[in-house]
Amino acid sequence: RDSQQADTEHLSRWKKWRETSSKSLKKALSEVKGLSSYLVLWRHDIHSIEGKFGTGIQSYFSFLRFLVLLNFIIFILMFGFVTLPIIISKYGIFNSTIAYISPKNSEDICTIYEPSGNKGLVYFYTYLKDLLSGTGFLEVTSLFYGYYTMDTVWISIMGYNLPLAYLLATFAYLALSFLWIVKRSVEGFKHNLVHDADPFQSYCNKVFAGWDFCITDPNAARLKHRSLQYELQTDLQEEKLKQKIAERTMKEKLRIYSLRIFINIIVIAILSGCFYSIYRVTVFSQENSNVSIRNDSGTDLVNLLVQYLPSMVITLANFIGPLIFSFLIRFEDYTPAFEIKLTLLRCVFVRLANIAVLLFSLWSQISDCGTDKCKPCGYNYKLYPCWESDVGQEMYKLMIFDFIVILAVALFMDFPRKLLVTHCTCKLVQWIGPQEFEISDNVLEIIYGQTICWIGTFFSPLLPAIATIKYFIIFYVKKIVLIHTRKPAARPIRASSSNFFFLLVLLIGLLLAFIPLGVSIAHIPSSKACGPFRNFNTSWEVIPDTILEFPTGLQQILFGMASEAFAVPFFVILCIIMFYFIALARAHKRVVEQLREQLV
């Protein structure tokens, strides 16, 4: 009995210690979480914007913050696994050396690559031109693909396979982007689903449970009050529009649907014109700029304009297209939320399809074998001795030019317009008024830039660093523009729906980025004159080549997993699991509906 009592006392002591430890750990974690919230980037700025302009505009700035963090992590990934090993080896840190790639099984004519690096006395204008176009001194730096003509980096006695690291880092940043966007989209979808389930429930949540009673600061309370006010205003406006739609007569419906069909025909005509213009301009620019560079006469302004011609036409299409679509959407009589979604989809299609047309035009030039131009090498080696660097330069120019346009619009359009409206009493100027902060246009700008970054990172590994700096500056530019020159949209939108939709459109941009990257890696022959894959027919060949170095048993397992015998059953099992979860979701939905009926 004494031993039993001692055991019981020991257990109760252990249980008490475990409970005390658990409580202390939870308290410590809660305090750490509270302190870490103060370290969140732009936390105060975003809360201030939410209170002054509503959750719809706040969602745009939160989205911008997410892209800054995403690009920074992609930069760390590419720099750490691709650029840093070369820097370590070049300076001999850790007794490291570099094994440069010597061409194998390639025609001598395919291995000639003479970058247009600046030699001798160079004018400041030339440096500026190179900085804007990615040529000259920038072409031979670690910014572009052609710099990484190394096979193995030896750190002490350990070999680092750079071609494999380059390809795996590319797959890693795409996978990371995909998983992070999906994770955030699922969270947004949950909020969206809860809101759309029952409008009455949404009103109750805002009126009875919307206030945060932990708020003690008067400024924070004012911001929260305004935020709730904007949310209720959005709900009431949407309900009013739904009621108006329900009361439409057959004649009104017929008129609206006819008008929508006519407007969509105009939209298709605009898109067709944009695509054809970009294709013709890209072909013209590539043929003339390459000739100019090879003849060493590219030091004039004309050559720079020819190189930038595709970027300028694409930017012009991206600028004019959304303006036309925003004007046309007003006549289609949609709800504010759907209006933003449809405008975004149209503008996204313009911008992303413009990039696709540019890449198609480049590939048609690279793979142009009409007169046996690319018979020895598999690609047009005369115009594109290192075609990956040329594609990287095009993506770099698009990124830089897009940033210049955003700054120029803020400086030369938004601020002068605000000054005119403030100081000019002319009726026409007062009727025009300050410009509204269009969420769809601003979101589209950064999604377009991010798609360029995803595509361009394979051809220009340090492009994410430029994107991070670009979005960091854009946050402050847009904040100043919003506070001092723009007014909130007359038809406010809800953050719960907009956050989810922004991420969905971003996901579309990422999935579209997979296509050109997949074609470049698996289909187009890699350059024989530069880059880590010069001894492979395609970039993808480094994977099977590496697998052949594994033990025989592991080789058989990996090749078996890549075979049809494994792929077909695996796909069938995935389909069965998917159908099971769909059936489960439907069952849960029915249970939720029954519970709602019982609550009523």
Disulfide bonds with the S-S distance in Angstrom:
Cys110-Cys377 1.82
Cys369-Cys374 1.61
Cys386-Cys530 1.90
